[in-house]
Amino acid sequence: MDPGTIVSDCHAEVLCRRAFLDYLLDAIQLNEQILSSKDGKFAFLGFLHFYSSALPCGDASIIPMTTEPVKKRGRYSGNTGDNSVIEPDDILRTGARPVVGADPKEPGTGYHLLGVGRTKGGRGPPSWSMSCSDKIAKWAFCGLQGALLSHVIPEPIVPDQYVFGPCESNQVAITRSMSRVQPTTV
């Protein structure tokens, strides 16, 4: 395959953003009313919802377990066979690896570092793609339109609302993940 022809990140959040970028390009070309135009620059006029049916991989998916011990489950649905128990002071794990350093992998809640950038998890070779939590945090700050479209849509297009569900979620983990990128003042 030629360089640049392989899609290495097909998580739903990324595919959804790619579809949104295609929509914006069509709206510019067709002069749709979802954009206002002035002096060759555009502004997005819509109300944007971001919906994901699962927690994004990475920091936002590191949440406390239930308050009662539960049997460990296999990847799909069967027991792991060892009848071991996950203790209530444990956390759900993510396969996403920290960009710098490594998770301490201590028992319970000390397993992961929190609030750090992570690459995508997986069983194959290490990925250079950032976790979905990191991408969503970046888009919440810089906008969904990306560098290319920011030349014609200079104001960041940021979702007005984020919805994660139906899934077991933890507002603290989602807030921690989304608030890591903050404007700095000089």
N, C-alpha and C positions, 0 to 999 in steps of 0.2 A: 504494500500500500504506500501511496505517496504521503509525505509528511503533511499533517494538517487535515487529513481526510478521515481520521478515525474519531468518533465521538467517544470520549473517555468518561463522561459523566452523564448518566441517564437517569438520575434520581428525579422524581416527579417535580420537585421545586425548580430544578434547572430546566426541564422540558417546558414547564408552564411559563417560565420567564422567556424562553426562546419564542414561544408562541405569542407572548405579549409584545416582544420586540418586532415580530413579523406584523402584528396588528398595527403597531405604531408606524412602521414603514409604509404600510398600505394607507393608513390614515393621512400621512404626509402627502403621499402621491395622489390620493383622491380628494384631498382638501376636505376631509371629514370634519364635522362640527364638534367632535370630541377634542379637537385641538384649536386653539386660537393662534392666529399668525400675525406677526408684526415685524417688519424689517427683516424678513427671511428667517426669523426665529419663531419657535412654536412654544406653546404652553399647554399642558394637559389639563383639561377641564373636568374630567370625570371623577367619580368617587370610586376608589379602588379597594376591593376586598382581597386579602390573601388567605386562602384556605388550604389546609393540608390535613388529610385524613389520619396522619400519624405524626408523632413527634419527629422533628428533623434530627438526623444523625448528628452525633457530636455532643457538645456541652448541654444542649437542651434536653437530651434524652438520659442524662444522668440524674435520676430522681430516686427518692427513698422508696424502699419496698413497702409492701402492705404492713400493717401493724401486727399481723399474726404470721407465725412460721408457715411456709408453704413448701411442698415438695418441688425439687428442681425438675424442670421439664426439658425434654429434648428439643432440638431445633424446630421440629414441626408440631408434634403434639404428644408423643409418647414420653413416658418417664425415661430418665437417663439410665435406669436400671440399678443405680447404687443406693436408692432410697434416702439420699442425703437431704438435708433440710436447709433452706435459706433462712437465716435468722432475721428477725424484724428490724434490727439496726443496720441492715445491709442496704446497698443501693443497686439499682439496675446498672448494668455495665454497657459501655459503648465500645464498638470495635475501632472507632476513630482514634488514631494515635496522635499524641501531642507533637507539634512541629518542632519544638525545642525540648530537650530532655526526655524523660519518660515518666509514666505513671508509677507511683511508689508501689502499687499493688499490695498494700497492706490490707489486713482484714477489714471487713465492713465498710464504713464510710470513708476510710483512708485509702481505698483502692485507686481512685482517680484524683488527678489534679483538677481543680475547677477553675473556670474562667480563662482557659488558655486556648490558643488556636490549635486546631486539630486537622489532620488530613483524613480523607475518607478511609473507613475501615474496609476490610475485605479479606478474602482468603488467598488472593493472588499476590503478585508482587506489590510492593508499597506504591501508593498512588501519590501524585503531585497535586491532585484535586483537593481543595479544602472541604471540610465537612459542610453539610447543609446548614447547620447552625451558624457557622462562620459566614457563609454566603448570605444568609438572610440578614444577619447583623450588618454586613457590609451594604447590602441593598437598602436597609432601613436608614442608613446614614448617607450613602452616596447616590441612591436612587436606582431604580430598576433599568433605566435607559442605557446605562453603560457609557464607556468612554466615547465610542463612535457617535452615538445619537446625542450625546451631551453637547456636541458642536451646534446642533440645530434645536435641541430642547435643553437649554442650560439649567433650568430649575429642576432639582431632583424630583423624580416621580416616586413617591413613597406611599405604600399602602396606607389607607385611612384606618383599616381594621385588619387584625390578624386573628384567625380562628384555627385552632388545632383540635381536631376531634372528628368522630368520636374515638377517643383513645384515653388511656390512663395518662393524665398529665399532672404536672405540678407547676403552679404559677410561679413559684420561686425560681425553679430551674429555667423556665422560659424567660422570665424577666432578667435573670442573671445572664443568660445567653444573648438576649437582644440588646442589653444595655452596655455591652463591653466596648462598643465603638461610640465614643462621645466626642463632640467638638472640643477642641482645645483652645484656650485663650492665651494670647501672648502679652 
